[in-house]
Amino acid sequence: MNDTQDLLARAKASLENPQPRERWVTLEREYKLLTPLFGGGPTPGEVDPVTSIRGTEIRGHLRFWWRATLGGRFSAVSDLHAEEERIWGSASQASKITLAITRQSPGKPLSTIKTKKKGKMITVDIAHPDSPYSYVAFPLRDKGGTLLTDVNFILRITYPDEFEEDVEAALWAWEMFGGIGARTRRGFGAICHVADRKDGKRIRVNLPLCDARVIKDDIRQKLKKVAPSKWEWPEGVSHLASNMLLEVIDGNDNTEDAWLYLIKQLRKFRQSREGDDYGPTHWPEGNVVRHAAGRPPSSKSPNIRNIAPRAQLGLPIMFHFPQKDDPTPDGTLKGKNTERMASRLILRPLQCANGRAVALAAVLKAPAIPPNDTLVLEVDGKETTVTHKLTRSQAKQIEPLKYKDKTGKENVTTNLLNAFFSQLRGKK
């Protein structure tokens, strides 16, 4: 058979057995940011003055949230990565999914804030210790920088209909638990889907009524579909699950109040002290640093050697002793081979109808510390091996780990996130 006969045969076969045409879906969604944008430019932690919202960044977020939901369909990491690349693309494989920012507002720079101190209104930097945001905006203290407020944008996403379940799951998880820019797990850049664009018309999204119990139940029901707890996930893959720690708190007038409530609760838990902000800490890490530096321990805080439980909340952690009468050098808690371990804890506001809001706290299913690594405390260039694990008898010495059970009886937990959620639920 010559080339001409071969082409005619293929054409005939194609006519007799036509391939189904690929159906394409286009979504156009309008978003607004409920909280300031931290970073968002090509340089980590810095705002790009021209394009603060970029399609490549959103693709990265959607990839993560796809893994965190439907990634549980795969038991092997290699199978998960192969499907992820097929859907979202890779360096050697173009994705059929296209994303474009069709419109975005420039936003307004935010570097200072008005707050009340001793009954008087004062103006301070956003990361200043007197700022209500200081606990989550602390990276700005040393490097400086500006946040952006009043940011909104329109995202257009086009994909073949075979990816519809994948795209919808990723979008839902991103909108519910994620955001734009840096430090989204502490609430920065929290997004809200406010409208759809279709056939040139703007269709507003109906936001939920501000009922914490209903919102929490709705999230649980959705999680049963996109991330059921019966799935066995590949080791080390951070993900959502229908049985994950989750709390929704109402009673907030707006999204700022909801977010500040969560910030204050986290600071109260992580910096738990006796008396004022400079009183003795209820946590043992200060004395662990003192031991590593050859300094005598403080008798006013738990003296538990080589135990650093707050590693359960993310790494690295820096310890500084500002008191003039305490010459203990600074210390850094990290993995021996992996310095950074993102916090599993997500804190953010959710917009409700009528301008009100709820506060959302959730915990990703993920390792507490870097897998197959050792936890070390570095002081004066020397490393001391420590652990994040506690016994119940050790936990009894740490005030923030005490809580009341369903009967009102005092109890204790070795899991810091369980303790924090007990605090959120008013059981401390």
C-alpha positions as CSV (number, residue, x, y, z in Angstrom):
1,M,0.0,0.0,0.0
2,N,1.4,3.4,-1.0
3,D,1.2,6.6,1.0
4,T,-1.9,7.8,-0.9
5,Q,-3.7,4.6,-0.3
6,D,-2.7,4.7,3.4
7,L,-4.1,8.2,3.8
8,L,-7.4,7.3,2.0
9,A,-7.8,4.2,4.3
10,R,-7.3,6.3,7.4
11,A,-9.7,8.9,6.2
12,K,-12.3,6.2,5.5
13,A,-11.8,4.6,8.9
14,S,-12.1,8.0,10.6
15,L,-15.4,8.6,8.8
16,E,-16.8,5.2,9.8
17,N,-15.6,5.5,13.4
18,P,-15.6,9.2,14.3
19,Q,-13.9,10.1,17.6
20,P,-16.1,12.0,20.1
21,R,-15.3,15.7,20.2
22,E,-13.8,16.9,23.4
23,R,-16.3,19.1,25.4
24,W,-14.8,22.2,27.0
25,V,-16.0,24.0,30.1
26,T,-15.2,27.6,31.0
27,L,-15.8,29.1,34.4
28,E,-15.4,32.7,35.2
29,R,-15.5,33.5,38.9
30,E,-15.1,36.8,40.8
31,Y,-13.3,36.8,44.1
32,K,-12.5,39.3,46.8
33,L,-9.9,39.1,49.5
34,L,-11.3,39.1,53.0
35,T,-7.9,39.8,54.6
36,P,-4.8,41.6,53.6
37,L,-2.6,40.1,50.8
38,F,0.9,39.1,52.1
39,G,3.3,38.8,49.2
40,G,1.9,37.6,45.9
41,G,4.8,38.6,43.8
42,P,7.6,36.5,42.3
43,T,9.8,37.4,45.3
44,P,8.6,35.4,48.4
45,G,6.8,37.7,50.9
46,E,6.8,40.8,48.7
47,V,3.8,42.3,46.9
48,D,4.2,42.8,43.1
49,P,2.9,46.4,42.5
50,V,1.8,45.4,39.0
51,T,0.4,41.9,39.1
52,S,-0.3,40.9,42.7
53,I,-2.6,38.1,41.5
54,R,-1.0,35.7,39.0
55,G,-2.5,32.7,37.2
56,T,0.7,30.6,37.8
57,E,0.3,31.1,41.5
58,I,-3.3,30.1,41.5
59,R,-2.4,27.0,39.5
60,G,0.0,26.1,42.2
61,H,-2.7,26.5,44.9
62,L,-5.2,24.4,42.9
63,R,-2.6,21.7,42.4
64,F,-2.1,21.5,46.2
65,W,-5.8,21.4,47.0
66,W,-6.4,18.8,44.3
67,R,-3.9,16.6,46.1
68,A,-5.5,17.4,49.4
69,T,-8.9,16.2,48.2
70,L,-9.0,13.7,45.3
71,G,-5.4,12.7,45.8
72,G,-6.7,10.0,48.2
73,R,-7.8,7.9,45.2
74,F,-4.2,6.8,44.8
75,S,-2.2,4.6,47.2
76,A,1.2,5.2,45.6
77,V,2.9,8.6,45.4
78,S,4.1,7.8,41.9
79,D,0.5,7.2,40.7
80,L,-0.6,10.4,42.4
81,H,2.1,12.5,40.7
82,A,1.5,11.0,37.3
83,E,-2.2,11.9,37.4
84,E,-1.4,15.4,38.8
85,E,0.9,16.0,35.9
86,R,-1.7,14.8,33.4
87,I,-4.3,17.2,34.8
88,W,-2.3,20.2,35.9
89,G,0.8,19.9,33.7
90,S,4.6,19.7,34.3
91,A,7.8,20.9,32.8
92,S,7.6,18.3,30.1
93,Q,3.8,18.0,29.7
94,A,1.5,20.9,29.0
95,S,-1.8,21.1,30.8
96,K,-5.2,21.2,29.0
97,I,-6.4,23.5,31.9
98,T,-5.9,27.2,31.2
99,L,-6.1,29.9,33.8
100,A,-6.2,33.6,33.3
101,I,-6.8,36.7,35.4
102,T,-9.1,38.8,33.3
103,R,-9.4,41.7,35.8
104,Q,-7.9,42.7,39.1
105,S,-7.9,45.7,41.3
106,P,-4.6,47.3,42.3
107,G,-5.5,47.2,46.0
108,K,-4.5,49.6,48.7
109,P,-1.1,49.5,50.5
110,L,-1.3,48.7,54.3
111,S,1.7,49.2,56.4
112,T,0.3,50.9,59.5
113,I,-2.8,50.4,61.6
114,K,-4.7,52.3,64.3
115,T,-5.1,50.5,67.6
116,K,-6.0,51.3,71.2
117,K,-3.4,51.2,73.9
118,K,-4.2,52.2,77.5
119,G,-7.4,53.8,76.3
120,K,-5.8,55.9,73.6
121,M,-5.7,55.4,69.9
122,I,-2.2,55.1,68.4
123,T,-0.8,54.3,65.0
124,V,1.8,51.5,64.7
125,D,3.3,49.4,62.0
126,I,1.3,46.3,61.1
127,A,3.9,44.0,62.7
128,H,4.6,46.2,65.7
129,P,4.0,44.3,69.0
130,D,1.1,46.6,69.8
131,S,-0.6,45.8,66.5
132,P,-3.5,43.2,66.8
133,Y,-2.0,41.5,63.8
134,S,1.6,41.4,65.1
135,Y,1.5,37.7,66.0
136,V,0.8,36.6,62.4
137,A,2.6,39.5,60.6
138,F,5.9,39.1,62.5
139,P,8.0,38.3,59.3
140,L,7.5,42.0,58.4
141,R,9.4,43.1,61.5
142,D,12.9,42.4,60.3
143,K,12.4,42.6,56.5
144,G,9.7,45.3,56.4
145,G,7.2,45.3,53.7
146,T,3.6,46.2,52.8
147,L,0.4,44.3,52.7
148,L,-2.5,45.0,50.3
149,T,-6.1,45.4,51.1
150,D,-9.3,45.8,49.0
151,V,-8.1,43.3,46.4
152,N,-10.5,41.6,44.0
153,F,-10.0,39.7,40.8
154,I,-11.8,37.6,38.1
155,L,-10.4,34.2,37.3
156,R,-11.2,32.4,34.1
157,I,-10.5,28.7,34.0
158,T,-11.1,26.5,30.9
159,Y,-10.7,22.7,31.0
160,P,-12.0,19.6,29.2
161,D,-15.1,18.1,30.8
162,E,-13.2,14.9,31.8
163,F,-11.5,17.1,34.5
164,E,-14.7,18.6,35.8
165,E,-14.7,16.6,39.1
166,D,-11.0,17.4,39.7
167,V,-11.3,21.2,39.0
168,E,-14.5,21.6,41.1
169,A,-12.9,19.7,44.1
170,A,-9.8,21.8,43.9
171,L,-11.7,25.1,43.6
172,W,-14.0,24.3,46.5
173,A,-11.1,23.4,48.8
174,W,-9.1,26.5,47.8
175,E,-12.1,28.7,48.4
176,M,-13.0,27.1,51.7
177,F,-9.5,26.6,53.3
178,G,-7.0,28.5,51.1
179,G,-6.1,31.9,49.8
180,I,-3.6,34.0,47.8
181,G,-0.1,35.0,48.6
182,A,2.0,33.9,51.7
183,R,0.9,32.9,55.2
184,T,-2.6,31.8,54.0
185,R,-2.8,29.2,56.8
186,R,-2.7,32.1,59.2
187,G,-5.5,33.8,57.4
188,F,-3.7,36.2,55.0
189,G,-5.2,36.5,51.5
190,A,-8.4,34.6,52.4
191,I,-10.6,34.5,49.4
192,C,-14.4,34.7,48.9
193,H,-16.2,33.6,45.8
194,V,-18.7,36.5,45.3
195,A,-20.0,36.2,41.8
196,D,-20.0,34.2,38.5
197,R,-19.7,35.6,35.0
198,K,-21.8,33.9,32.3
199,D,-22.9,35.2,28.9
200,G,-21.8,38.7,29.8
201,K,-23.9,38.7,33.0
202,R,-22.8,38.9,36.6
203,I,-24.5,36.5,38.9
204,R,-24.0,37.0,42.6
205,V,-23.3,34.0,44.8
206,N,-25.7,33.4,47.7
207,L,-23.5,33.5,50.8
208,P,-24.5,31.2,53.7
209,L,-26.4,32.5,56.7
210,C,-24.2,33.0,59.7
211,D,-25.0,29.8,61.5
212,A,-21.8,28.1,62.7
213,R,-23.5,24.7,63.2
214,V,-25.0,24.6,59.7
215,I,-21.8,25.8,58.0
216,K,-19.8,23.2,59.8
217,D,-22.2,20.4,58.9
218,D,-22.2,21.5,55.2
219,I,-18.4,21.4,55.2
220,R,-18.4,17.9,56.7
221,Q,-20.9,16.6,54.1
222,K,-18.7,18.0,51.3
223,L,-15.6,16.5,52.8
224,K,-17.3,13.1,52.8
225,K,-17.5,13.4,49.0
226,V,-14.1,14.9,48.1
227,A,-11.9,13.5,50.9
228,P,-13.6,10.6,52.7
229,S,-11.8,9.3,55.7
230,K,-11.9,5.7,54.5
231,W,-9.3,6.5,51.8
232,E,-5.7,5.4,52.5
233,W,-3.5,8.3,51.4
234,P,0.1,8.1,50.1
235,E,2.5,8.6,53.0
236,G,3.5,12.3,53.6
237,V,0.7,13.8,51.5
238,S,-1.0,16.7,53.4
239,H,-4.8,16.3,52.9
240,L,-8.3,17.1,54.0
241,A,-10.5,14.4,55.5
242,S,-14.1,14.1,56.6
243,N,-12.9,13.3,60.2
244,M,-10.4,16.1,60.4
245,L,-10.3,18.5,63.3
246,L,-12.7,21.3,62.4
247,E,-14.4,24.2,64.2
248,V,-16.6,27.1,63.1
249,I,-17.3,29.9,65.5
250,D,-19.9,32.6,65.0
251,G,-20.7,35.7,67.0
252,N,-18.5,38.0,64.8
253,D,-19.7,41.2,63.3
254,N,-17.4,41.0,60.2
255,T,-14.5,39.1,58.7
256,E,-11.9,41.3,60.5
257,D,-13.4,40.4,63.9
258,A,-13.5,36.7,63.0
259,W,-9.9,36.7,62.0
260,L,-8.7,38.7,65.0
261,Y,-10.5,36.3,67.3
262,L,-8.5,33.4,65.9
263,I,-5.2,35.3,66.0
264,K,-5.8,36.2,69.7
265,Q,-6.7,32.6,70.5
266,L,-3.6,31.2,68.9
267,R,-1.4,33.8,70.6
268,K,-3.0,33.0,73.9
269,F,-2.3,29.3,73.4
270,R,1.2,29.4,72.0
271,Q,2.5,32.1,74.3
272,S,0.6,31.0,77.4
273,R,2.2,32.7,80.4
274,E,1.6,33.4,84.0
275,G,0.3,36.9,84.5
276,D,1.1,39.4,81.8
277,D,2.9,39.1,78.5
278,Y,6.3,38.9,80.2
279,G,5.4,36.4,82.9
280,P,6.9,32.9,83.2
281,T,5.9,30.7,80.3
282,H,3.8,27.6,80.7
283,W,5.8,25.7,78.1
284,P,9.0,23.8,78.6
285,E,11.1,24.9,75.6
286,G,12.6,27.9,77.4
287,N,14.3,25.6,79.9
288,V,15.3,23.2,77.1
289,V,17.2,26.1,75.5
290,R,18.7,26.9,78.9
291,H,19.9,23.3,79.4
292,A,21.4,23.3,75.9
293,A,23.2,26.6,76.6
294,G,24.5,25.3,80.0
295,R,22.3,27.8,81.9
296,P,20.3,26.9,85.0
297,P,16.6,26.3,84.4
298,S,13.9,28.7,85.5
299,S,12.0,27.3,88.5
300,K,8.9,29.1,87.3
301,S,8.3,27.1,84.2
302,P,8.1,23.3,83.4
303,N,11.5,21.7,83.6
304,I,11.2,18.8,81.2
305,R,14.5,17.9,79.5
306,N,14.7,17.6,75.7
307,I,11.0,18.0,75.1
308,A,9.8,20.6,72.6
309,P,6.0,20.0,72.2
310,R,5.3,23.2,70.2
311,A,7.1,21.6,67.2
312,Q,3.7,20.0,66.6
313,L,2.5,23.4,65.4
314,G,5.1,23.9,62.6
315,L,8.8,24.5,62.1
316,P,11.2,26.3,62.5
317,I,10.6,28.0,65.9
318,M,13.0,30.7,67.1
319,F,13.4,31.3,70.8
320,H,14.6,34.7,72.1
321,F,15.2,35.8,75.7
322,P,14.6,39.6,75.9
323,Q,14.9,39.9,79.7
324,K,18.0,41.8,80.7
325,D,18.7,39.4,83.6
326,D,18.6,36.3,81.4
327,P,21.7,36.1,79.2
328,T,20.5,32.8,77.6
329,P,21.4,32.8,73.8
330,D,18.8,32.4,71.1
331,G,17.8,29.0,70.0
332,T,16.2,27.5,66.8
333,L,14.0,24.4,66.8
334,K,14.0,22.6,63.4
335,G,14.5,19.3,61.6
336,K,18.1,18.1,61.3
337,N,17.8,17.8,57.5
338,T,14.5,19.7,56.9
339,E,14.4,23.2,58.5
340,R,10.8,24.0,57.5
341,M,7.6,22.1,58.2
342,A,4.5,24.0,57.4
343,S,1.9,24.2,60.1
344,R,-1.1,21.8,59.7
345,L,-3.3,24.4,61.4
346,I,-5.5,26.6,59.1
347,L,-7.1,29.7,60.6
348,R,-9.3,32.1,58.5
349,P,-12.6,34.0,58.3
350,L,-15.5,32.9,56.1
351,Q,-17.9,35.5,54.7
352,C,-21.6,35.1,55.5
353,A,-24.7,36.8,54.3
354,N,-25.6,40.3,55.6
355,G,-21.9,41.2,56.0
356,R,-21.3,38.9,59.0
357,A,-18.7,36.2,59.3
358,V,-17.6,33.1,61.0
359,A,-14.2,32.0,62.2
360,L,-12.9,28.7,60.7
361,A,-10.2,26.5,62.3
362,A,-9.1,23.3,60.6
363,V,-6.2,20.8,60.8
364,L,-4.8,19.1,57.7
365,K,-4.0,15.4,58.0
366,A,-0.2,15.6,57.7
367,P,3.0,14.6,59.6
368,A,3.6,16.7,62.7
369,I,7.4,16.9,62.0
370,P,9.4,16.2,58.9
371,P,9.1,12.5,58.0
372,N,12.2,10.3,58.6
373,D,14.0,13.2,60.2
374,T,15.3,14.1,63.7
375,L,14.1,17.1,65.6
376,V,17.0,19.3,66.9
377,L,17.5,22.5,68.9
378,E,20.4,24.6,67.7
379,V,22.0,26.9,70.3
380,D,25.4,28.7,69.7
381,G,26.0,26.5,66.6
382,K,25.5,23.2,68.5
383,E,22.6,20.9,68.0
384,T,20.8,18.9,70.7
385,T,18.4,16.2,69.7
386,V,14.9,16.7,71.2
387,T,11.5,15.3,70.6
388,H,7.9,16.7,70.2
389,K,6.3,13.7,72.0
390,L,5.0,14.0,75.5
391,T,3.9,11.4,78.1
392,R,0.7,12.2,80.0
393,S,2.7,12.8,83.2
394,Q,4.8,15.4,81.4
395,A,1.7,17.0,79.8
396,K,0.2,17.4,83.3
397,Q,3.0,19.9,84.0
398,I,1.9,22.1,81.0
399,E,-1.1,24.3,81.7
400,P,-2.3,24.8,78.1
401,L,-2.6,21.0,77.7
402,K,-5.3,20.8,80.4
403,Y,-9.0,20.8,79.4
404,K,-12.4,19.8,80.6
405,D,-14.0,16.6,79.2
406,K,-17.8,16.2,78.4
407,T,-18.6,15.7,82.1
408,G,-16.7,18.8,83.1
409,K,-13.8,16.8,84.6
410,E,-10.3,18.1,84.3
411,N,-8.3,16.1,81.8
412,V,-5.0,16.4,79.9
413,T,-3.9,15.7,76.3
414,T,-0.5,15.2,74.7
415,N,-1.8,16.5,71.4
416,L,-1.4,20.3,71.1
417,L,-3.9,20.7,68.4
418,N,-6.6,18.9,70.4
419,A,-5.7,21.2,73.3
420,F,-6.0,24.3,71.1
421,F,-9.4,23.2,69.8
422,S,-10.6,22.6,73.4
423,Q,-9.7,26.2,74.0
424,L,-11.6,27.4,71.0
425,R,-14.7,25.4,72.2
426,G,-14.4,27.1,75.6
427,K,-13.5,23.9,77.5
428,K,-10.4,25.4,79.2
